[in-house]
Amino acid sequence: MDIIIYIIGFVIFVKLITIGATVKNLLNIRFKYGGCELCDTDDVPLYLQGLFRDCEDELSQAGFVFSHCQFIDEPFCTSYSLKWNIVYYHTDKKCYATISESFLADSYNPVNVEFASVFDNGQKLVTINGLLYAVIGEIPGVRFNDPYAPDLEKQLQSHLSTLAAIKHTRALVALTPDEFVELERKNNHDYVDYLISNDFIKQTKEDNYCLRFIPAIRQASKMAIGAGKVRRMHDEVKKIAKTQNTSPVPVEVEVKSYMKMQQMLEPQKKKNFVKVLVLVASILLFMFSFKIIFSAHIVFLLVAALFLHELGHYFGMYLFKYKDVRILFIPFLGAATLGEETTATTIQKVIVYLMGPAPGLILGTCLLFFYRSAPPIVREFAIMLLVLNYLNLLPILPLDGGRIFEVAIFSRFKFLKFVFIIFSIVIMVLSASYINDPILYVLPAILFVSLIFQVRQGNILSILNKKIKNDNIVRAKENLLPLIFDSLKNSSFRNVQFQKKVPIVKNILAELTKKPPVFTEALLSLFLYIFVFLTPAFIALGVGISSGIDYLNTFSGQGVVSFHPSPDSERILVTRIVSPFKYNACVLDKHGKMVMDIGKEFQYVSENLFWLPNKGSKYIFYEQANKKALLGLDQGATGRNPAFLVNIETEEKQLIPKPSSTSDKDFITYCQWDKTGQWLLGTKYNSSDDNYQLTSVFKQNIETKETHEFKVKPSDANKISQPVFIDENRVFVELYDSSQPEHLGYAVLNFSSGEKETHVLPDVIQLEFSSEKNKIYILRKIFSENMVKHEIVERDIETNNEKITASPELPQCSFEDVARGKAPEIYFELSPRCRWMACDSWGDNTKKVKYLINLENSSHYLLTECDKDTYAGRVIYSQDETKLGLLISGRNDEANDRQWMNIYDINGPEPQMLQEIDLKNNWGQYGFLGNERILYVNDNGESSENTKNELCYLDITSGKHYRLSE
């Protein structure tokens, strides 16, 4: 059934294309007022006298005698509109016979004969043969008769029969030659006046006339119907001609007919609305044809991809001044951009061919790489762009890749062209067979037929090139056309109708006048082809390099990356980057002077580990850097790097040994110092089969090297996180069970006894352990009266007693809001000494609110409310926890962003606003240094490749900013 639909659709499409091409040709014709003059028989060229002789003999045998010779100026604007007519007259039948050269110089029908009878009122009956379908409108005072007769005798009989039916109403008259010529001239003028008055034609800017669009469509339909009658008439003429000796058409007649046809149908500048109308109609037909086998959105994507491709060709043709450029969609096949090139060079042609696939390849690649989170339809479109345009670049005719090879290589090496066409046919047949789409067999079939013509044309070209070379003939059109038509008479094309000869002659003429590309042009063409073919690879490489640089710059922008003040705020550990691959760290004092340059061997570890507790600001803990880890190539490298404790005063380094039971497949993560600074808390993971699994929690004495491990069962390995010292022998760990996400919990691990005390807490959103107070703070949900409320509870780690810290002030919502996903989000942070808790809440339709809760008396304070254009950052505390800083970003007006810092006094039971300080710099990391200064990384706002971050501080007493000197 699909095959039948394809065939019917394809036939309809071919018919529409034929009519469309006819309409286009008709719109190109230009009309004018013609004329007619008497002339001498000797003025008729000898080649026409010979052509007319057989017809004259036949008319003489029928009783016609010579009347006169006339010179006709046809109503068409060409330099070949002048033609000679020989007029005969039959006295008894009072009938004129006019012989003229045929517009289509066919050897079976080389001349046209019109029979005319003139009535006493000036009107006349004209019998033409096989030409009525081409008459646009009518000629006032002229009645046409067309019998589509196979010979002159039957044409005359038809004329006389028609005349017998109408002549009793009017008398026939015989005209003198002057009167006949005058009547011809009048008929010509009346015809053009008729076309103008009936809106068949309109005046152009060049003071001639052209056919209007609707009459052109009607005329094209009329010609499509008449074409069938003409074919049947020609078949009969051929049968008769085979039994008789026919004289060949003179080359001069063929050349004249060819030039006349080219000039008549020369592309004229069309109005844009006509091209748009044709484009829209072809798109609709294309979409209808492909909707049979594809879904609607695939068809739309296909149209968009093809249109982008053809727009590239269109722009290229426009750039290089092609004529009559237009885009046309071809149902069941694809799309094409048509244009008439005149002076385009080889390189320009190659660029035109490449400008089709290039935009699609670039856009498709960019969509895949830069819009990875885009909707699926965008990804489908990107893939379609890449597939279609890469297929189009394949070196197969008639694809763009094949055209490029044809222009750049095969014009120099003709024999390769035939091999290439055969290769293209084989590939396309195999593809059609693999895809199992019958319509795809049409292209190789067309290509196979064209191959036969290519071979036959190749033989003619070979003969002509030899003759041109031997006779030293200039390769000009006027010299080559007679040679081409003469060579066709002695080739396999000798019996081809003139209309079918025209494209053959045009192709041969183009091959003979075209200058083959020189070696440099061919080489440059191939380079451009390869460059466009590899464009996605270049983009991918560029994206990869750019991503790599961006990745390095995310943690290695030149200048300061981060800082970590010591607990007493006397010294600062600073990490920085000098270049993407030169990473280092140093220790500064609180005034910014260098204390120690640790160098590029520094590796990030947990912020809780940098400074050794209970030792002032004397020791720094770090892991040795690993290049693979820095570049993100080895995720497990950090846990296998050696760790060091460095005395920054003596620069003496102490290696921290791994636990004795550590194997090569294990890696260590250090988590926390105990309060004395003697014990390190860490976790050990096994990385077999790249599946990192927690195997134990351990503590390690850095002086005695003593190590204690708490083995973790495989069933608990993925539930334990965030180990924290409770005291020297006990560790708090948070528990999370993915099978029960609403139930968080915690466990106490005892190194001395090896026991684990587990607690599961239902409806918990967040829990945090305070080693300062040995208490747990829990954010949980409470369900009551169709409402979901929230409360924060303080739980004693020893007694498990609970105390509500905050409840009524926290947001609440209904069960319906929870079901619709509109429940508010809540999150809290503890201050270092656990005196205060900052709590954030936000939702889809609510403002973001930041509370401050006093954990000593459970009082609550609103710090700020943020709308959609305002953002409140994290809360920071001074060293003695008497001051609080809150950074807020928002819009000062529609055009400018504003950033400021609110400073609060929190020494009393409730916070008191001290001041609001505008921040003129872009802040990265920030935090208190002591009690009166806020240290921050100043991001200059430049691109990540050029960032030169500086370490600065804000004096909250004066509100001024300073650069921390080194």
Number of C-alpha atoms within 10 A of each C-alpha: 6 12 11 9 12 17 14 12 17 18 12 12 19 14 13 14 14 15 21 17 13 19 21 19 17 21 23 19 20 25 23 19 18 21 19 22 17 17 16 10 14 9 12 17 12 10 13 18 16 13 20 19 11 14 17 21 11 13 21 15 10 13 13 22 17 15 17 20 23 25 19 22 20 18 19 21 19 20 11 17 15 15 14 23 24 22 23 22 24 18 12 8 13 16 23 25 24 19 21 19 20 16 17 18 24 20 21 20 19 22 20 21 22 20 24 25 22 23 18 11 11 11 17 20 21 22 27 21 23 21 18 19 18 14 12 18 14 15 18 17 16 16 13 17 22 17 19 22 21 22 15 18 13 14 22 24 13 19 24 18 11 15 21 10 9 11 15 9 8 12 11 20 15 17 15 11 16 13 11 20 21 16 18 18 19 16 19 23 18 17 22 22 16 17 19 16 11 11 13 19 23 17 15 12 6 7 11 15 23 21 25 15 16 12 18 23 19 15 22 24 19 17 20 17 12 17 16 10 15 20 13 13 18 19 14 14 16 15 12 14 16 10 8 9 8 13 12 14 20 18 19 16 21 25 20 18 20 25 18 19 18 14 18 22 17 18 18 14 10 14 8 10 9 11 16 14 11 16 16 15 13 21 21 13 18 22 20 16 21 20 16 14 11 13 10 14 11 17 19 16 18 20 20 15 22 23 22 19 26 26 19 23 28 23 15 21 27 16 11 17 16 17 17 17 20 21 22 21 24 18 20 21 15 15 19 19 18 17 18 14 15 10 12 15 17 21 19 16 21 27 21 23 26 28 22 27 30 26 22 28 27 18 17 24 22 17 20 19 16 10 12 12 11 11 9 10 12 17 18 15 22 23 18 21 28 23 15 17 26 17 15 21 24 18 19 24 24 18 16 23 23 22 21 30 23 23 19 25 22 20 18 17 12 12 12 15 21 17 11 18 23 18 14 23 22 15 14 21 17 14 14 18 13 9 10 11 13 13 15 17 18 16 17 22 14 11 20 17 10 13 18 12 14 18 14 14 20 17 12 19 18 10 12 18 14 11 13 16 11 9 9 9 12 12 16 11 12 11 12 21 23 17 16 21 22 17 18 18 15 11 13 12 19 16 14 13 16 20 13 10 19 18 12 19 19 15 13 20 19 12 14 19 13 14 12 19 19 12 12 9 17 22 14 15 25 18 12 16 21 12 15 21 20 13 16 19 13 15 16 16 12 12 16 13 12 13 12 14 16 18 16 20 21 13 18 27 26 21 21 26 25 19 23 21 23 24 18 15 18 16 24 25 21 19 24 24 22 15 16 18 14 13 24 21 23 19 24 22 20 18 13 16 14 15 16 17 15 19 14 19 15 20 21 15 18 12 12 14 17 21 25 25 20 13 12 14 21 17 20 20 24 22 22 17 21 19 15 13 16 19 13 13 10 12 12 19 17 22 19 17 18 16 24 18 20 19 16 18 11 10 14 11 15 14 13 19 12 18 18 9 8 13 10 9 14 19 21 25 16 22 20 22 22 20 16 11 15 17 22 20 24 21 21 24 21 19 15 11 7 10 9 17 17 24 20 19 25 22 29 22 16 17 10 9 14 12 17 17 21 20 16 17 11 12 7 14 16 17 17 19 15 15 22 21 25 23 13 16 14 19 23 26 22 20 21 19 15 11 7 9 12 16 17 23 21 22 17 20 23 19 19 12 10 13 12 16 10 13 14 14 15 14 16 20 19 15 20 17 24 19 20 12 13 15 21 19 23 24 21 22 17 13 13 10 8 10 15 18 19 23 19 22 19 21 19 15 18 8 8 12 11 15 13 13 22 19 18 10 13 18 19 19 15 16 17 13 14 13 9 8 11 16 20 18 13 20 14 20 16 18 16 17 14 17 16 21 21 21 21 20 18 18 15 11 10 15 15 21 20 24 19 22 25 22 18 11 11 16 14 23 14 14 19 17 17 17 12 10 10 18 17 22 13 15 19 20 24 20 18 12 20 14 21 23 24 18 21 19 17 17 13 12 8 6 6 8 12 14 20 17 20 19 21 20 17 20 13 9 14 15 21 15 14 15 15 16 17 15 18 11 16 14 18 16 16 22 21 22 25 20 17 16 18 20 26 25 23 24 22 16 13 10 12 19 17 14 18 20 23 20 24 21 22 22 15 20 10 9 14 12 17 11 16 18 14 12
